[in-house]
Amino acid sequence: MEKRTKFSNDFKLKAVNLSEKFDNIKDLAISLGIDVASLYRWRKEYFKREGEGEVFPEVGKSKGIFDPELE
């Protein structure tokens, strides 16, 4: 069984922000190396909690490096 990768809050926020600019969410998720369902879940959490402070509560150690070429 594979270990789950835990992405940093910064990575999640940047991925969500990029998703607003991309027409194809699936292609963006693939280019970022994440599961499409994860990106949709992050978007849902972000828009639900927007303006309430911490959008993604920090859980465990952070992994995931944001690719600046996609900005």
ChimeraX attribute file (.defattr): number of C-alpha atoms within 10 A of each C-alpha:
attribute: neighborCount
match mode: 1-to-1
recipient: residues
	/A:1	3
	/A:2	4
	/A:3	5
	/A:4	6
	/A:5	12
	/A:6	13
	/A:7	18
	/A:8	19
	/A:9	19
	/A:10	14
	/A:11	17
	/A:12	20
	/A:13	16
	/A:14	15
	/A:15	22
	/A:16	21
	/A:17	14
	/A:18	15
	/A:19	19
	/A:20	11
	/A:21	11
	/A:22	11
	/A:23	10
	/A:24	10
	/A:25	18
	/A:26	17
	/A:27	13
	/A:28	20
	/A:29	18
	/A:30	11
	/A:31	11
	/A:32	18
	/A:33	11
	/A:34	16
	/A:35	12
	/A:36	15
	/A:37	12
	/A:38	12
	/A:39	20
	/A:40	16
	/A:41	11
	/A:42	18
	/A:43	19
	/A:44	13
	/A:45	14
	/A:46	19
	/A:47	11
	/A:48	11
	/A:49	13
	/A:50	11
	/A:51	9
	/A:52	8
	/A:53	8
	/A:54	11
	/A:55	17
	/A:56	15
	/A:57	9
	/A:58	12
	/A:59	10
	/A:60	10
	/A:61	9
	/A:62	14
	/A:63	12
	/A:64	16
	/A:65	11
	/A:66	16
	/A:67	13
	/A:68	7
	/A:69	5
	/A:70	11
	/A:71	10
